[in-house]
């Protein structure tokens, strides 16, 4: 089974810095991608208005697939959710792509060293719900589009 790797390039103030402002996400080829609730991003954005350690902003310049997969999705737009749990102090993140008439799908995980094999749909849903329901458990939550 091959992996799909995406490189997200962020907008920089100077052209020379843009190549340095990037994150790489990876996910195994899956026949049934994990879908996220339609209201998740709006709920997280609204929560950022009242919770100081949650921020939401636009900064994605480009998302490039740097591996070759058999999947030919044409995403309308992307979202990234980065977070840091207070207890574990580990940084985690998810890359989502939106498909017309399908919705928002998980298309990448950061860091992908050990999490890629241990992420099940149940764990993913629990983590996403916990971000909204227990934001106090996190040092930082960042929503980027």
PyMOL commands that set and color helices and strands:
alter all, ss='L'
color gray80, all
select helices_A, chain A and resi 15-20+40-48+115-118+121-133+135-137
alter helices_A, ss='H'
color red, helices_A
select strands_A, chain A and resi 3-10+22-28+35-36+54-57+60-65+78-85+91-99+103-110+138-144
alter strands_A, ss='S'
color yellow, strands_A
deselect
rebuild
show_as cartoon
